[in-house]
Amino acid sequence: MTHDGALTSGPDGRWLPLPGWRGADGLRALVTHPGPLVSETVHALLERGLEVSVATDTPDAEVRDLAGRGLVTVVPTTGAELDQVDLVVRDRAGLAPEETAASLTTASTPPGEVVLVGGGPGSTGLLTLDGAEALRTADVVVYDRLAPLGALDLAPASAERVPVGKIPRGEFTPQEVINEVLVSRSLQGRRVVRLKGGDSFVFGRGGEEWLACAAAGVPVRVVPGVTSAVAVPGLAGIPVTHRDVTPGFVVVSGHVGPDDPRNTVDWAALAASGLTIVVLMGVSTLGSIARRLVEHGLPGTTPAAVVADGAMPSQRSVRGDLLTIAAAADEAGICAPAVAVIGRTVGVLDQVETGPA
């Protein structure tokens, strides 16, 4: 039996949950007519425990991204069996009216505030209480693809929602444009929440956004978030430190490989450090990173793991050693977002000692 309307259209055209509606494990939802807010709609349904399908004959980059991460199943519109789902939702986008340049720079309007909120790896449950409170009082929410999109329901229905996500090898919003959005909205006297995945100051470009706001005279503050560098391995049973195994850990970017001149990491020092090495944004460069570490003396038998979509229903991981982990991840279809962990803490929790029977 279908229940069309368990989400209701708000005044701005966005789909909002009916008060008190929660959903339940095992229920299935079908999103029809996916539009600009398909990711927000899907994440809201996932947060309520539903399995989600999207009906479309021409999936765009956003739908392909959701499907590639295992968050949705794409079905053709002619094959969408309505009697086999519990909830039918039509995705609708509310588009804010165009704003004139004059409205962005009115001298008599006092500046608002920008709050850089780290949202954690992707689940609303890992958003901090301070982050949730910032969303509840927001006039504008500027958010990334990897932010906890289900948390957008915490913002007032009247709040403007501005997606600025970056899909790997797909559409993206330049950082300069994001900075301008933050500054222009706050100069209208509005409270702007910049919602990111993880922590704003761990490869989140939060520092750049802070400086842009400060240069424009806009008050800015940060709400720290749970960084995926620690949380995602932990969710997969991998501590980044463990007594008697390693004295610490280091987090590096794998956005560009070791042979790229933009990569200034001292791989020789890392190989000799004895630290757990956590690599973010390194799915495509993991093989070259592993080879460089081996070249500098880190044993190829060093335990390694890759964890994708941490804290999401599609979380999955592969384990191996330094020489094989890139191939294992590729064979398993691991794609971004993913966190790689290299070091003896991988598997240390599997070594459970039991006493005599």
N, C-alpha and C positions, 0 to 999 in steps of 0.2 A: 504494500500500500504506500502510495506517495503522499507526502505532506508538503505541498507547495506553499511557501509562505512562512516557514519557521524562521526565516530571516525576513525582516521587513525593510522597506526602503525609507531611509531618513530624508530630512528636508533637502539635503544636497544630492540626493539620488543614490547614495551609497547603501549597500545592504548592511543592516545592523541586526544583531540577535534580538529576538523578543525577550523581554525581562523574564528571568528565571529559567530560560531554556538552556539546557546543558548538553543534550545528546548522550550517547552511551556507546560503549565498546561494541563492535560488531555491526553497527548501523552503516549504511552506505549512502553517500551523497553524490548527486550528479549536477555538475555546473554546466549550464547551457549558455550559449552566447557569450563566451569569455571575452572580456574587454580589458581596458587599461588597469582595472583593479582585480584581475584574476588571482594574482599572488596573495593579495590581502584576503580575498574571499576564501581561497584554499586554506591558508594558514588558520583563519578563524574556525573553519570546519575541523581541521586536524586537531586544534586545541581542544575541541569538544569530543574527541575520540572517534570521529567518523573516518571511514575509508572513502577516498574522493576519486571520482572520475570526471574528466572534462570532455564534453561533446563538441568536436570541431572537425571539419574536413581539411582545414588549412591551419594547423597549429603555428602560431607565431613564435618568436624567439623565447618569449617569457614562458609560454606553455611547454615548449621543448625543454627549457631549462628545468621546469618543475618535474617533467616526466623523466628527464635524464638523472635527476637526483632521487628518483623512486618515490616522490611524494604524491604523484597522481598517475592514473592510467588514462591515456587518451583513447577515446572511442569515436567512431564516425557518427555523424548526426543521424544517419539512416539506421545505425545499429544500436542506438541508445534505447534500451528496453526500460521504459518508465516503470513497469510493474515489478522490476527487479531491484529497485532502489527505494530507500526509505525517505529521502529528502531530495527535492528538486529545487535548485537555486539558479536564478538568472543573474549573472554578473552585470552590474551597471556601474558606470563611472560618473561621478559628479565633477564637472569641470569648473574650476574657479574662473570668474570673468577676468578679462585682460586688465592689467593695471597700467596706468600711464606713468611715464617717467616722473612727472611732477608729483604724483602721489607717493613716490618712493623717497622723495627728498624734501618734504615739507619741513621747513626750518622750525615751525612752531610746534611740531609734534615731538615730544620727548622720546629719546630712544627707549626701546623695550629691553629685552634681555635674551641672550642665547645661552641655553643649557646644553652642554655636550654630554649626552647620556650613553654610557656603555651598556648595551642590552644583554650581554652574554652570548653564548654560542648559537641561540636560535629558539630555545624554549622559553615561554613566558615565565615558567617556574624559576628560571635562573636570573630573572630581572630583579634588581635590588628594590627594596622598599622605597628608597629615595628616588630611584628611576621611575617607579610606578607613580609616585606622587607628582613628579615633574610632568608626566604625561597627563594626569588628571587636570592640571591647571594650564595646559598649553593652549595657545591660540593658533599655533602653526606647528606641525610635526614634519620634519624633513628626514626621510628614512632611507636606509640601504636595503638591498636585496637580502642580506644575511642577518638583518636585525630580527628580533622576535616580532614578526608581523601580527601575530595574534594579540599583542599588547596594544595595538592601535585602537582596540575597542575601549581601552581605558581613557583615551582622550575624549573630550566633549564632542558630541555630534556636530557642533558648529565649527570645530577646529578645522583649519585647512590642512590637507594632507598632501605632501609633495614628495613623490618617489624620485630618488636620484641614484638608483642602483647601477651596478656595473656587472653585466653578464659576461663571463669569460669568452673572449673572441666574439663578442656580440655588442649590443648597444651599451653605451655608457654615457654618464654625465661628466664632463670635464670638471676637475676640482675648482677651477676658477669660477665656473658657473655656480657650483655649490656655495662657494664663498659669497658670491653676489646675492644668492637667494637668502642666506642667513642674515647678511648685513641689511639688505633692502627691506625685508619683512620686519626686522627689529627696529629699523629707523621709522617705521610706522607706529611705533609704540606697542608692538605686539610681543608676546612671550613666545620665543621660538625654541622648540626642543629638537635637537639634532640627535636622532636615534640611530645608533650603529650596532653592528654585531660585535661581540667581544668587548674590548676596552678601547676607548677612543685614542689612548696614547700608546697602544701596542700595534703598530703598523696600521693605524686607523686614520692617519693624517689629522688627528685632533689638534696637534700643535699648529699646523698650517691654518686651520680654521680659527683657532684661538687668536693667532697673530693677525688674521684678516679682520676679525671683530675689534681687536684692540686698536688697530690702526684707524678704524672708522669711528672710534669712540663709543663702541657698543659694549655695555657690561656683559661679561661672559664668565661662566663658571663650569666646572666639570663634576659629573656624577660618575665615579669609577664603575667599571663593569667587570664581570667575571671573564677573564681572558681565556680564549679557546686553547692557548698554549698549555695551560695547566688543566682546565676543566675537561676538555675532550679526551686526552689520554686517561684521566681519572675515571671518566664514564665508561671507558673500555677496560678498566681494571689495570691501568698502567700508571704507577706513581712516577713523577719526574725526579723525585729524590727518595732514597731509602737508606737508612743507617747501615753502615759497613759495606755499602755498594758504591755510592758516589757522594762526593762532598757538595754537589750542587748541580745546576743545570743552566743551559744557555739557550736563548731563543734567537733564531736567525731567519731572515727572509730568503725564500727560494724563488722569488718572483723572476729573477734572472739567474742563469747558471754561472758556475765558477769561471767559465771562459769569457763571460761578458765583462767588458771593462767597467761597467757600472757596479759590478759586484766586488766590493772591497773587503769581504770577510777574510780573515786570516785562517784559512782552512788547516794549515799546518799546526797552528796553535790549538785549534779545536781538536784535531786528531790526537794531540799529545796531552790534552787537558784532563782526561779521566772524568769529564762531566757528561751528563745526559744531554744530548743535542736534540732540540725540538725545532723542526723546520715548518714554517707556515708558508702558504702559497707556493708549495714546491712540488706539486703533482707531476708537472711536465719536466721538471729539472732534477728529479730525485735520482735518476740513474747517473747523471754527470756528477752530482754532489757525492754520491756513494763512491764513485771511481776516484774522485779527487781525495777523499778522506783515506781511502785505501792506499793511494799513492804516497800519502804522508804518514803512513805507518799504522793507521787504525786497522785492526784485524778484520778481514772480510767475514769472519764468523761472528762478529759483534751482533747481538740481537737487535732487531728493528721491527717496526710496525707502522702501519698507516691506518688512520681512523677517519672515515668520511661522515659528513652530516651529523656530527656529534650533537646529542640531545634531541635529535629529531626522530620521528618514527622510522625513518629510513637509515638510521645509524648502522654502519657496517665497518668491519676492520679486517685487515690481513696482517699476518706476522711472518717473519722469515729472518734472514740475516742480512747484513749490509750488502753483500754481493747479489742477493736474489730478491730483495724487497721491491725494487722498481718493477721487475718483471712480474712478480706476484700481484702487485697492485694493478698493473695493466691488464693482466689476465682476469682479475676479478672485476674489471670495469670500474675501478675507483676513479672518481673525478672530483673536481673542486666543488665545495670546500672540503679540504682534508688537512689533517695534521700528521706529520711524520715524526716518529720518535726513534732515536738511535742511541743505544746504550744498554747496560746490564740491568737496568730497572724493568726493561721489557720482559715480562714473564716471571719477575721475581715473586709476584703474588701467587703464581701457580705452584711454587715450591713449598707446599704445605707439609710440615713435619708432623707426623702423628706418633703418639706414644704407644707403648706395648698394648696389645689387645687384652 
